[in-house]
């Protein structure tokens, strides 16, 4: 039976894979003068749990690495998510 923790882990894996490939697809589109994925969507993927995938996508695809809102925003989102995870785990550890 799937527990809440299993569902969260599966969700995080999926959202990070999606974020990683979204950065790669946007890089390809930029190179081929195609319709781009909006920056709000790329940052939104990081904000809803895909910060690791977004950061890896930035590094692997060399995409958005010089844009300040990505260069500093994605790591800031990651730090906030780690803080939330620590809080969640500590609150549930006591139970």
C-alpha positions, 0 to 999 in steps of 0.5 A: 500500500502506498503511504503519503511518504511514498506518494511524495517521493514518487511525485518529487522524482516525476517533477524533477525529471519533468523540470530537467527535460523542460530546461533541455527542451527550452534550450533546444527551442532557443537554438532552433528559434522555436516557441519557448517555454515561458520563464514562469513555467520553468521557475514554477517547475522548480517551485512545485518541487522540481528545484533539483531537476531545474538546477541539473537542467541548468548545468547539463544543458547550460541554460539560463545560467546567467539569468539572475532570477534563475542563477539565484532563484533556483538555489533559493527555492531549493534551500526553502524546500530543504527547510520545509522538508526538515520541518516536515520530517521533524514534525512527523518524527515526533509522532 
